[in-house]
Amino acid sequence: MNDSDKSPRREAAAGLREAAAWLFDLDNTLYPPSNNVFRQIEKRMTEYVATYLGVDLEEAFAVQKRYFREFGTTMRGMMSRHGMDPAPFLEFVHTIDLGDMAPSPSLDAALGRLPGRKLIFTNASAAHAGRVMERLGVSHHFDDVFDIADAEYAPKPEPSVYSKLVERHRLDPARTVMIEDMVHNLEPAAALGMTTVWLPPGPRPEPHESEFSYVDHVIDDLVGWLEEVAAGAGD
């Protein structure tokens, strides 16, 4: 795999070799979008918004997307505009079928070879993260989950959330790597000095050198890339 999209602002390879902590986003990062999990979550969001606001599914979907753009998550928009309690919302939208998600022995092995602490950093709930990790067979690799409740319901990429995470887990940003499918969620991490890894949910883009300058690595295969990193860390 060719990892050529690196930021000139730091020696990205050195940042990987010296990493003491790894932050993994959950949905569409720890598992691929082809698992169809996030589509189920989005559908459940639409249903919840429709019931809560008393509108049809088409209007609920439009509200859902508008709040995502304006507030970072649909939930944050519903809380801000309608005083919604987030706990029932999170429980409802994450009550999904994980039957299409197969265990991943290759991810398990790659994480096992990767040195340093490993944390999940997600806008979802810890309960959802736990179910996904158990299904994949990788939960034993992760020290903790920093979820949306830990962030006081402020979503990535709100910079204060990253500061809370760093403080709670006593992270050294210069020795921390963050892996994420939504590129803008990496910008606050880079501002803190973390090494950033973008796993695009679709075809790998070819950004201009000046675009997304806060991204150190662009990858298209999490397991393969982790295997390469683990092998390099042992050099």
C-alpha positions in Angstrom: 0.0 0.0 0.0 1.3 3.4 -1.0 1.0 6.0 1.8 2.3 9.0 0.0 -0.1 11.8 1.3 1.9 13.1 4.2 2.0 16.6 5.6 5.4 18.4 5.4 4.8 19.9 8.8 6.2 16.9 10.7 8.1 13.6 10.1 5.0 11.5 10.0 6.8 8.2 10.0 8.7 9.1 13.1 5.4 10.1 14.7 4.2 6.6 14.2 7.3 4.9 15.4 7.3 6.9 18.6 3.5 6.7 19.3 2.5 5.9 22.8 -1.3 6.1 22.3 -3.7 5.4 19.4 -7.1 7.0 19.0 -9.5 5.1 16.8 -12.8 6.4 15.6 -15.5 3.7 15.7 -18.2 3.7 13.0 -16.8 3.3 9.4 -13.3 3.3 10.8 -12.8 0.2 13.0 -15.0 -1.6 10.5 -15.7 -0.8 6.8 -18.8 1.0 5.6 -19.7 -2.2 3.7 -20.9 -3.7 7.0 -24.0 -1.5 6.6 -24.0 -0.6 10.3 -24.1 3.1 10.0 -26.9 3.0 7.4 -29.0 1.3 10.1 -28.1 4.0 12.6 -29.0 6.8 10.2 -32.4 5.1 9.5 -33.1 4.8 13.3 -32.2 8.5 13.7 -34.7 9.5 11.1 -37.4 7.4 12.8 -36.6 8.9 16.2 -36.7 12.5 14.9 -40.0 11.8 13.1 -41.6 10.4 16.2 -40.2 13.1 18.5 -41.2 16.0 16.3 -44.4 14.5 14.9 -43.4 14.8 11.3 -43.1 12.4 8.4 -39.9 10.5 7.5 -39.1 12.8 4.6 -39.2 15.9 6.8 -37.4 14.1 9.6 -34.6 13.2 7.3 -34.2 16.8 6.1 -34.1 18.0 9.8 -31.6 15.2 10.6 -29.2 16.3 7.8 -29.6 20.0 8.6 -28.8 19.6 12.2 -25.8 17.4 11.3 -24.5 20.3 9.2 -25.2 23.0 11.7 -24.4 21.2 15.0 -22.0 18.4 14.1 -24.5 15.7 15.1 -28.3 15.3 14.7 -28.5 14.7 18.4 -26.8 18.0 19.3 -29.3 19.8 17.1 -32.2 18.1 18.7 -30.9 19.0 22.1 -30.2 22.6 21.2 -33.4 23.3 19.3 -35.9 21.0 21.0 -34.5 20.2 24.5 -34.3 16.5 23.7 -32.9 14.2 26.3 -29.9 12.5 24.6 -30.0 9.2 26.5 -33.2 7.7 25.0 -32.1 8.9 21.6 -28.7 7.2 21.9 -30.2 3.9 23.1 -32.8 3.9 20.2 -30.5 4.7 17.4 -27.9 2.2 18.5 -30.4 -0.7 18.9 -29.3 -2.3 15.6 -28.5 -5.7 14.1 -24.8 -6.4 13.9 -25.4 -9.8 12.2 -23.7 -8.7 9.0 -20.5 -7.8 10.9 -18.2 -10.7 11.1 -15.4 -11.1 13.6 -12.0 -9.8 12.2 -9.1 -12.0 13.2 -6.9 -9.9 11.0 -7.8 -6.7 12.8 -7.3 -8.5 16.1 -3.8 -9.7 15.1 -2.8 -6.2 13.8 -3.9 -4.5 17.0 -2.1 -7.1 19.0 1.2 -6.2 17.2 0.7 -2.5 17.6 2.6 -1.1 20.5 1.1 1.6 22.8 -2.3 2.3 24.4 -5.4 2.1 22.3 -8.6 4.1 22.9 -11.9 4.4 21.0 -12.8 8.1 20.4 -16.4 8.3 19.1 -19.5 10.5 18.8 -21.5 7.4 19.5 -22.2 5.8 22.9 -19.9 3.6 24.9 -22.5 0.8 24.8 -22.6 0.8 21.0 -18.8 0.8 20.9 -18.7 -2.1 23.3 -21.0 -4.2 21.2 -19.1 -3.4 18.0 -15.7 -4.3 19.6 -17.1 -7.5 21.0 -18.6 -8.4 17.6 -15.2 -7.8 15.9 -13.4 -9.6 18.6 -11.0 -6.8 19.5 -12.4 -5.3 22.8 -9.4 -6.7 24.8 -7.0 -4.4 22.9 -8.7 -1.1 24.1 -8.0 0.6 27.4 -11.2 2.7 27.3 -13.9 4.4 25.2 -14.2 8.1 25.2 -17.8 8.6 24.0 -20.3 11.4 23.4 -21.4 11.4 27.0 -17.8 11.8 28.2 -17.6 14.8 25.8 -20.7 16.2 27.6 -22.6 15.7 24.3 -20.4 18.0 22.3 -19.3 16.2 19.2 -16.1 16.0 17.3 -14.7 18.2 15.8 -15.4 20.6 18.8 -11.8 21.4 20.0 -12.7 21.4 23.7 -13.6 17.7 23.4 -10.1 16.8 22.3 -8.7 18.7 25.3 -11.0 16.8 27.6 -9.8 13.5 26.1 -6.1 14.5 26.4 -6.6 15.6 30.0 -8.6 12.5 31.1 -6.2 10.0 29.7 -3.1 12.0 30.2 -2.1 11.8 26.6 1.0 13.4 25.1 -0.3 14.7 21.8 3.1 14.6 20.2 3.1 10.8 20.8 -0.6 10.2 19.9 -2.0 9.0 16.6 -5.6 9.6 15.6 -7.4 7.5 12.9 -10.7 8.8 11.6 -13.0 8.4 8.5 -14.3 12.0 8.7 -11.4 14.2 7.7 -12.5 17.4 9.4 -12.5 15.6 12.8 -8.7 15.3 12.4 -8.1 19.1 12.3 -8.3 19.7 16.1 -6.1 16.6 16.7 -3.4 18.0 14.4 -3.7 21.4 16.1 -2.8 19.7 19.4 0.2 18.1 17.7 -1.1 14.6 17.1 -0.2 12.5 14.0 -3.4 12.2 11.9 -4.6 9.3 9.7 -7.5 9.6 7.4 -9.4 6.5 6.2 -11.9 7.9 3.6 -15.2 6.1 3.5 -15.3 6.1 -0.3 -12.7 6.0 -3.1 -9.3 7.4 -2.0 -9.2 11.1 -3.0 -6.3 12.9 -4.5 -6.3 16.2 -2.6 -4.1 19.1 -3.6 -1.0 19.5 -1.4 -2.5 22.5 0.4 -5.8 20.8 1.0 -6.3 19.0 4.3 -2.7 20.0 5.3 -3.5 18.7 8.7 -3.6 15.1 7.5 -0.4 13.1 7.8 -1.5 9.8 6.2 -4.3 8.9 3.8 -5.0 5.1 3.8 -7.5 2.8 2.3 -7.0 -0.4 4.3 -6.9 -0.1 8.1 -5.7 -3.6 8.8 -3.0 -3.6 6.1 -1.7 -0.2 7.2 -1.6 -1.2 10.9 0.4 -4.3 9.9 2.9 -2.1 8.1 3.1 0.3 11.0 3.6 -2.6 13.5 6.3 -4.0 11.4 8.0 -0.7 11.1 7.8 -0.1 14.8 9.9 -3.1 15.4 12.7 -1.9 13.1 
